[in-house]
Amino acid sequence: MNKTVENYLLEGCGRCPLGGTPDCKVHKWIQELKLLRKIVLECGLTEECKWGIPCYTFQNSNVLLVSAFKDYCAISFFKGSLLNDTEEILEKPGKNSQATRLIKFKNIEKVKEIEAEIKTFIYEAIEVEKAGLKVNFKKNPEPIPEELKKKFAGDQMLKSAFEALTPGRQRGYIIHFSAPKQSKTRESRIEKSVGKILNGEGLHDKYTRKNKTSP
């Protein structure tokens, strides 16, 4: 897995077979990612690399991520639900997301257009950490296995990708992961499904690497 932000911008996160190749999704959004990185650093956050992607912290607390997805790049706030969003700029990564909020970008013009608003969100997120505010989580409607909870705790990117799946796909994975009686088997099933989840696919979807020819 990638361990530096500089390397992330060059070769991607290193979490899928496309890392280090021209098809890596990071390369599609490189201008937007670099500008977002510049904006975040101007706000005084500490830059780290966690889960293979750029993570920005305040006094060792995670504040936000800057990352690339297949159809967009984004800045994701860990406690985005606590931020003041009167203009409704922030989005939930998935229907059941309770804390994380993100802003999606599909071109550099949008980053430039709302740069002031991005900085306002960042400064407010810093104040949230200073105040020690916490998100009050509601009980999840689906019984997530403990092994998956532990995986999410150490991998925010995977958690966000899972939350972005349709409820049906989430349920399919949860049932699949929960079925084995032994914890090691449950952990193994989760590990084998990480790539599909990060790619936005359901349990039974076929992996769709770029192999289609143009008409």
C-alpha positions in Angstrom: 0.0 0.0 0.0 1.2 3.5 -0.8 2.8 5.3 2.2 3.3 8.9 1.0 1.1 11.6 -0.5 3.7 12.3 -3.2 3.7 8.7 -4.2 -0.1 8.7 -4.2 -0.1 11.4 -6.8 2.4 9.5 -8.9 1.1 5.9 -8.6 -2.2 5.9 -6.8 -3.1 4.2 -3.5 -1.6 0.8 -4.5 -4.8 -1.0 -3.4 -5.9 -2.4 -6.7 -4.2 -3.9 -9.8 -4.5 -0.6 -11.6 -2.1 1.2 -9.3 1.0 2.6 -11.1 -0.6 2.1 -14.5 -2.1 4.8 -16.8 -5.6 3.5 -15.9 -5.2 4.4 -12.2 -8.1 6.7 -11.2 -5.8 9.1 -9.5 -4.3 10.1 -12.9 -7.8 11.1 -14.2 -8.1 13.8 -11.4 -4.5 14.8 -10.8 -5.1 18.6 -11.4 -8.1 18.6 -9.1 -6.3 16.6 -6.4 -3.2 18.8 -6.4 -5.3 22.0 -6.1 -7.4 20.4 -3.3 -4.2 19.5 -1.5 -2.9 23.1 -1.8 -6.1 24.5 -0.4 -6.1 22.1 2.6 -2.5 22.8 3.4 -3.1 26.5 3.3 -5.6 25.9 6.2 -2.9 24.6 8.5 -3.8 20.9 8.7 -1.1 18.2 9.0 -0.6 16.1 6.0 -0.3 12.3 6.4 -0.9 9.2 4.3 -3.4 6.7 5.8 -5.0 3.7 4.1 -2.9 4.6 1.1 -4.5 8.1 0.5 -3.9 11.7 1.6 -5.3 12.2 5.1 -5.3 15.6 6.9 -5.2 15.9 10.7 -5.4 18.4 13.5 -3.6 17.5 16.7 -3.6 13.8 15.7 -7.3 13.7 15.0 -8.5 12.8 11.5 -10.3 15.8 9.9 -10.6 15.0 6.1 -9.4 12.9 3.2 -8.6 14.0 -0.4 -9.0 11.1 -2.8 -9.9 9.9 -6.2 -12.8 7.7 -7.2 -13.8 6.2 -10.6 -16.2 9.0 -11.6 -15.0 11.9 -9.4 -12.5 13.0 -6.9 -13.5 14.3 -3.5 -12.7 16.0 -0.2 -14.3 14.0 2.6 -14.9 15.3 6.1 -14.9 12.7 8.9 -17.4 14.7 11.0 -19.1 16.4 8.1 -22.6 16.0 9.5 -21.6 18.5 12.2 -20.7 21.2 9.8 -22.9 24.1 8.9 -24.0 23.5 5.3 -26.7 26.1 4.4 -25.9 25.9 0.7 -26.2 22.1 0.7 -22.8 21.6 -0.8 -21.9 18.5 1.2 -23.2 15.1 0.3 -23.6 11.8 2.1 -21.3 9.1 0.6 -24.2 6.7 1.0 -27.8 6.6 2.2 -26.9 5.3 5.6 -23.9 7.5 6.2 -24.2 9.2 9.6 -20.9 11.2 10.0 -19.0 11.5 6.8 -19.8 14.2 4.2 -18.0 14.9 1.0 -17.8 17.3 -1.9 -17.5 15.7 -5.3 -15.5 17.3 -8.1 -15.6 16.3 -11.8 -13.5 19.3 -13.1 -11.0 21.8 -11.8 -13.4 24.7 -12.4 -15.6 23.6 -9.6 -12.7 23.4 -7.2 -11.8 27.0 -8.1 -15.4 28.2 -8.0 -16.0 27.1 -4.4 -12.5 27.4 -2.9 -13.7 29.9 -0.3 -16.5 27.5 0.8 -14.1 24.6 1.0 -11.8 26.6 3.3 -14.8 27.6 5.4 -15.7 24.0 5.9 -12.1 23.1 6.8 -11.8 25.9 9.4 -15.1 24.8 10.9 -14.0 21.2 10.9 -10.9 22.3 12.9 -13.1 24.1 15.4 -15.2 20.9 15.8 -12.0 19.1 16.8 -11.0 21.9 19.1 -14.4 21.7 20.8 -14.1 17.9 21.1 -17.5 17.4 19.4 -18.7 13.9 18.6 -21.3 12.5 16.2 -24.2 10.8 17.9 -24.6 7.6 15.9 -28.0 5.9 15.5 -28.2 2.1 15.5 -27.4 0.7 12.1 -30.4 -1.0 10.5 -28.2 -3.9 9.3 -26.3 -5.9 11.9 -22.7 -5.3 10.8 -20.3 -8.1 12.0 -17.6 -7.1 14.4 -14.9 -8.1 12.0 -16.2 -5.6 9.5 -16.5 -2.9 12.1 -12.8 -3.4 13.1 -11.8 -3.2 9.4 -13.7 0.1 9.0 -12.1 1.5 12.1 -8.7 1.1 10.5 -9.7 1.9 6.9 -11.8 5.0 6.4 -11.6 4.7 2.6 -13.2 1.2 2.7 -15.8 2.5 5.1 -16.7 5.4 2.8 -16.8 3.1 -0.3 -19.1 0.6 1.5 -21.4 3.4 2.6 -21.6 4.6 -1.0 -23.0 1.2 -2.1 -26.7 0.7 -2.6 -28.5 -0.7 0.4 -29.0 -4.0 -1.4 -25.3 -4.4 -2.1 -24.5 -3.5 1.5 -26.9 -6.1 2.7 -25.5 -8.7 0.4 -22.0 -8.2 1.7 -23.2 -8.2 5.4 -25.0 -11.5 4.9 -22.0 -13.0 3.2 -19.5 -11.8 5.8 -21.7 -12.8 8.8 -22.5 -16.4 7.6 -19.3 -18.3 8.8 -19.2 -19.3 12.4 -15.4 -18.7 12.7 -14.1 -15.2 13.0 -11.0 -16.0 10.8 -13.3 -17.1 8.0 -15.3 -13.9 8.3 -12.1 -11.9 8.2 -11.0 -13.8 5.1 -14.2 -13.1 3.3 -13.9 -9.4 4.1 -10.3 -9.2 2.8 -11.3 -11.0 -0.4 -14.1 -8.4 -1.0 -12.1 -5.2 -0.4 -11.2 -4.7 -4.1 -14.8 -5.1 -5.2 -16.1 -2.7 -2.6 -13.5 0.0 -3.4 -14.6 -0.4 -7.1 -18.2 0.2 -6.2 -19.3 -3.3 -7.0 -21.7 -5.7 -5.4 -20.8 -9.1 -4.2 -21.9 -10.9 -7.3 -21.0 -8.1 -9.8 -18.2 -9.0 -12.3 -15.0 -7.0 -12.0 -15.1 -4.4 -14.8 -11.6 -3.3 -15.6 -11.3 -1.1 -18.6 -11.7 -3.7 -21.3 -14.4 -2.4 -23.4 -13.7 -1.2 -26.9 -15.0 2.1 -28.2 -17.8 2.0 -30.7 
